[in-house]
């Protein structure tokens, strides 16, 4: 499935378009960039950048989060329509890959669903100087599933989710699931656990959640962009996980909400910290964000938030930019683009495709951080 088709905009050579493929097969890949762009995790080359040019005076390149891909695809496309002198080639290769390419100086910006850790930050600063990490998107990781005959709204407790991913609950009619879903005809189908195969900020958010609600998960697996999964099969990117779920009866996986909405996947309501069953949505992700008003690159987790309306698997994604821009023209274009993305685009674009608009205080934080970029 190609998200650009879902949202009704096509690929233009100078547009900031990122086509997502892989929803139709196991471990799908993600083809990103403009016409003549790149596939998978291959770095952008000068020749490929040249191919994207359609007379534009500035071509920006970025890589990273697939969580951000639907937002970036539509936002950058719209920005290019309004500012035809600026085009963007963004590769949705996963947060880990984005951090790597950013550190190597292969792209103008990176995107990650978790800020860089101390080692990553040290490596990046050694390569290009001080790094500014800016909140750019807010969303929910939905628990999508494929249970023939079962509609959206299956109730999952935190313990059930942890036990499924620990490999302890292996059948959909297990009492741990069935007891919370009276009247639902759950089959004896085996559960296929789906997780990310690449370094992923969405995985960090999900494993951060599991570590907060399950001592067993915390001690046996822990938190990270990549972990040693006790069970399941991997998919590359959010699109790859979505593809595995869609094509595998009995599957369950964590997927950014925009992908669930675009593919019309069935998804669960998750019991939150207050004991309420909550569906992933703009409002429930916003409620989780409101519970943590002082978010920063050092205090970024908003999972398992207290509050009756909070969806417990929510998180921010982060833009990575070097403070000292080597090319003043590109630097100014990048700052202008991202200031628009973290403000105007939040209401005009993000909320229409499954993202919660950044709260006003976070928009102010983001614009303030972008103001520190030196061009």
Buried (B, 14 or more C-beta within 10 A) or exposed (E): BBBBEBBEBEBBBBBBBBBBBBBBBBBBBBBBBBBBBBEBBBBBEEEBBEBBBBEBEBBBBBBBBBBBBBBBBBBBBBBBEEBBEBBBBBBBBBBBBBBBBBBEEBBBBBBBBBBBEEEBBEBBBEEBEBBBBBBBBBBBBBBBBBBEEBEBEBBBBBBBBBBBBBEBBBBBEBEBBBEBBEEBEBBEBEBBBBBBBBBBBBBBBBBBBBBBBBEBBBEEBEBBBBBEBBBBBBBBBBBBBBBBBBBBEBBBBBBBBBBBBBBEBBBBBBBBBEEBBBBBBBBBBBBBBBBBEEBEBEEBBBBBBEBEBBBBBBBBBBBBBBBEBEEEEBBBBBBBBBBBBBBBBBEBBBBEBBBBBBBEEBBEBBBEBBEEBEB
